[in-house]
Structures are given as structure tokens and as C-alpha cells.
Amino acid sequence: MIKRLPPELACTYCGLATTGVDHVPPKCVRSTLLQLPVDRIPKFVEVSCCRECNSALGHMPLWTVPERKAYIKQWLKRRYGHYLELPHWAEDELDELGPTLRQYVESGGKVAELIRARLRW
């Protein structure tokens, strides 16, 4: 079971523990955006973010939090899709495996569970 963090401690995009801040839109384009007509400038915000999501977003030209969150969902599916496709193993099936293979299968299941929780966030 994945334990949920309070919103102020969780990544805005995936729910993992926050390690930093994501600037929306990215800092590198803010000076350029300020040259636009006043009615076209997106709102500048900073949100809690985990290191992985922040790295994945980088300088992506996504101007709002919902756009960035949608991008992260797709990115997680691509990055961890092979875990999400793993079959479910019943306990009696796991008992038939050797210890090393069982550990490998169980760890893959835990990763898949974590990724599913991040996608639901």
C-alpha cells in the first residue's frame, strides 16, 4: 500500500515526496514572455515538485500546471511502461520461484504499484 503524503509535502505532478520547486512557466522563458502584450502573459507560479518530474519537465514550453501535469503522466507511462505491463503473480505462483527470481518479480510489482499511484495522483 502506497502511503499518501499531505499535499504540501507531495509533488504537484505525481505525489512523491517533494524535493524542490518547479517554475511555471520555466524561468528561462519568463523574460521573453514579459515582452508579450500584458493580456497574453501567463501567470507565473512555483509549485512543489520531486526531482524526477522536475528533471523530466526541464525547459519544456508548457505554460500551465495542468499542461505540465498531463505531460508528466504521459512521460511516466513511456518511461515505466514495461513495469505497467508486468502480469500479476498469485502467491502460489511466487512460491514456485527460486529466491532470486521471486525477489526480482516482487520488486517489479512494487515499482508498477508505485507508478500506478503516481499516475492516479
matplotlib code that plots the C-alpha trace (Angstrom):
import matplotlib.pyplot as plt

x = [0.0, 1.4, 1.1, -0.2, 1.7, 0.0, -0.4, 2.2, 4.8, 3.9, 5.0, 2.3, 2.6, 3.0, 2.6, 6.1, 7.9, 8.8, 12.5, 12.3, 10.3, 9.1, 8.7, 5.7, 6.4, 10.1, 12.4, 14.4, 11.5, 10.0, 11.9, 10.8, 7.2, 7.3, 7.8, 4.3, 1.2, 0.1, -3.1, -1.1, 1.4, 0.7, 0.6, 4.0, 3.8, 6.0, 4.9, 6.3, 8.0, 10.0, 13.4, 12.3, 9.3, 11.4, 14.1, 11.6, 10.0, 13.2, 12.6, 9.6, 7.4, 4.4, 2.9, 0.4, 0.4, -2.3, -0.3, 2.8, 0.9, -0.5, 2.9, 4.3, 1.5, 2.4, 6.2, 5.7, 3.7, 6.5, 9.4, 7.9, 5.5, 7.4, 6.6, 3.0, 2.7, 4.0, 1.5, 0.0, 1.5, -0.5, 1.2, 1.2, 3.0, 5.6, 6.2, 7.3, 10.1, 13.6, 14.5, 16.4, 13.7, 10.9, 12.7, 13.0, 9.3, 8.2, 10.3, 8.9, 5.4, 6.3, 7.6, 4.4, 2.3, 4.2, 3.9, 0.2, -0.2, 1.8, -0.5, -3.6, -2.3]
y = [0.0, 3.4, 6.0, 9.4, 12.5, 15.7, 18.0, 20.5, 17.7, 16.0, 16.6, 18.6, 16.3, 12.7, 12.7, 11.6, 13.5, 17.0, 17.8, 21.2, 23.7, 23.8, 27.2, 27.5, 28.7, 27.8, 30.6, 30.5, 31.9, 34.3, 37.3, 36.6, 36.2, 39.6, 41.2, 39.9, 42.1, 42.2, 40.3, 37.3, 36.8, 33.5, 33.6, 32.8, 30.3, 28.0, 24.5, 21.7, 19.1, 15.9, 15.7, 13.2, 15.3, 18.5, 16.9, 15.5, 18.9, 20.8, 23.8, 22.3, 25.0, 24.2, 27.3, 26.0, 23.4, 21.3, 21.1, 20.1, 17.5, 16.0, 15.8, 14.1, 11.4, 10.6, 10.7, 8.2, 5.8, 5.9, 5.7, 2.9, 1.2, -2.1, -2.3, -1.5, -4.4, -7.0, -9.7, -10.2, -13.2, -15.2, -16.2, -19.9, -18.9, -16.9, -19.8, -21.9, -19.5, -19.5, -16.7, -14.5, -14.7, -14.2, -11.1, -9.8, -10.4, -8.8, -5.7, -5.2, -5.5, -2.8, -0.5, -1.0, -0.2, 3.0, 4.1, 3.4, 5.5, 8.3, 8.2, 8.4, 11.5]
z = [0.0, -1.0, 1.8, 0.6, 1.7, 2.7, -0.4, 0.9, 1.0, -2.2, -5.8, -7.6, -10.6, -9.2, -5.4, -4.5, -1.7, -2.9, -3.2, -4.8, -6.8, -10.4, -12.1, -14.3, -16.9, -16.8, -15.6, -18.8, -20.9, -18.4, -19.6, -23.2, -22.1, -20.3, -23.7, -24.8, -24.5, -20.9, -21.6, -23.1, -20.3, -18.4, -14.6, -13.1, -10.3, -8.4, -7.3, -5.2, -7.3, -7.0, -8.7, -11.3, -12.5, -12.4, -14.5, -17.0, -17.4, -17.7, -20.0, -21.7, -23.3, -21.2, -19.7, -17.1, -14.3, -15.9, -19.2, -17.2, -15.2, -18.4, -19.9, -16.8, -16.9, -20.5, -19.7, -16.8, -19.0, -21.6, -19.1, -16.9, -19.4, -19.2, -15.4, -16.0, -18.4, -15.9, -15.2, -11.7, -9.9, -7.4, -4.1, -5.1, -8.3, -6.5, -4.1, -7.1, -8.0, -6.6, -4.1, -6.6, -9.3, -6.7, -5.4, -9.0, -9.7, -6.4, -6.9, -10.4, -8.9, -6.3, -9.0, -11.0, -7.9, -7.3, -10.9, -10.9, -7.7, -9.4, -12.4, -10.2, -8.4]

ax = plt.figure().add_subplot(projection="3d")
ax.plot(x, y, z, "-o")
ax.set_aspect("equal")
plt.show()
